[in-house]
Amino acid sequence: MTYLVVCSVAALAALLTFFSGFGLGTLLLPAFALFFAIEKAVALTAIVHFLNGIFKLALVHRHIDRGVALRFGLPAALGALAGAWLLVNLAGSGIRIDYTLFGRAVSITPPQLVIGVLLLLFAASELRPAAGRRGFPARWQIPGGLICGFFGGLAGLQGALRSAFLLNAGLDKAGYVATGAAVAFFIDLSRLSMYASLIARHHAEFDYVLLGASVLAALAGSVVGNRFLHKATMPGIQKLVAMLLFAVALGLITGLL
């Protein structure tokens, strides 16, 4: 069941990231969180996201706007280091909140609480009408990169913020997808360097076969997505996924996941 759920989500998420406002990491994180502690889920998601990102770059690299990619991506890499450092330290703090919910003893860790709250905020933002969403001015790309990278490093939730800051960068459809992929590469490379200690700490607990299967599933989804690279919105799918994110977020915050 674990393989079926995670690999199916990986393939579907990699496909949808070409078309929807959601990224691979946003959709894959909750799937991993169903089976692993949240900090491990973030690290596993980052590995799949990084390897799939390299493959995606190979497909669309000709359309990268190098100026935007560097102006936004380098600050994002710095922000990702800070966010990943915070996650690693929260995971290693040993702090737990224990209480009883409906007669059941449950525990919440700091990463669960922080990432659960961020998922709630992200899901709420995605349920807003599309007409009410506006991108940030191009002059905000450097601070925007720092903010996007920080939340990418902390919780893996970089896709929506990256889209908001690149929306008004003057990119065409192909350039938007390719430049976003380049920025994601910077963030993933940066945060994985910090997650290395977390991965080493839990080395024996990682399911590397599942990880490999997830990567292959995501690559397959990217191939299909690239064949239909006409960026379109999918409001129905976005709302459905947002509601699922709400459920996962509440599970993390209450300690039920």
Helices and strands as residue ranges (DSSP letters): H 2-16, H 24-33, H 38-60, G 61-63, H 66-91, E 97-101, E 104-108, H 110-126, G 130-132, G 138-140, H 141-155, H 159-166, H 173-201, G 203-205, H 208-227, H 235-254
